[in-house]
């Protein structure tokens, strides 16, 4: 029978751990740089698109709200005219 005593100490190659940590940090920096560049490009494209619009987004939203209110009123008036408005 072989009886080997193990020390129970956790041993690791610190050089490999350090190299892995450095590579992860470099990859994270590279990924962050890529995200920043893509975000900047999206913001610039959005600003350019907004400038080229004939109506400002808030004006467009107000026009759509007015259109929806008019459609709602027209529908309600048609419903009342058909005799369905009795309460």
N, C-alpha and C positions, 0 to 999 in steps of 0.2 A: 504494500500500500504506500502510495505517495502522500506524504503530509507536507504541504507547502504552506507556509505562513504568509499571508498577504498583509500588507501594512494598512490597507483600507484608505490610503491617501489617494486623492484624485489627482492624477498627473495629466498634464496637457502640454502640447507643444506651443509655447507662448509665441514663438516666431510665426507660426501659421496663424494663430489668432490675431496677432498684430497686423500681419499682411492682409488678412480678411477684413479687419476693421478699416484699414486704410483704403482698400478697394471699395468697400461699401460707402465710405465717406465720399470718395471720388465719384462714384456712381450717383449718389444722392445729389451732389453738387451739379453734375451734368444733367440729371433729370430736372432739377429745379431751374437751371438755365433754360432748358427746352420749354418748360411750362411758362416761364416768364416771357420768352420770345413769342410763343404762340398766343398768349394772352394779350400781349402788346399788339400783335397783328390783328387780332379780333376786335380790340377796342378801336384801333385806327380804321378798320373797315366799317365798323358800326357808325363811327362819327362821320365818315365820308358818305355813307348811305343816307344818314339823317340829313346832312347838308344838301344832298341832291334831291330830296323829297320836295314836292311842290307845296305840301302842307306840313307844318310842324306836327309831330306826333300828338301833342296836346290838342291842337286844333282839329286834327283828324278824329281823335276820341270824342271831342265835343260834338262834331258833326254826326258821328255815328250814334251818339246818345240822342241827339235831336231827331234823327231818322227813326230810331226805335220808339221814341215817345209818340211821334206822328203815326207810325204804323199801329201802335197800341190804341191810340185814340180812334183811328179809322176802323179798326176791328171792333172796338166797343160800340161805336156809333152804328156800324152795320148790324151788330148783334141786337142792339136796341131797336133798330128799324125793322128787323124781322119779327119783332114781337116777343123776343125771348128775355126782355129786360124787366118783366113784371116781377115785382117783389111782394 
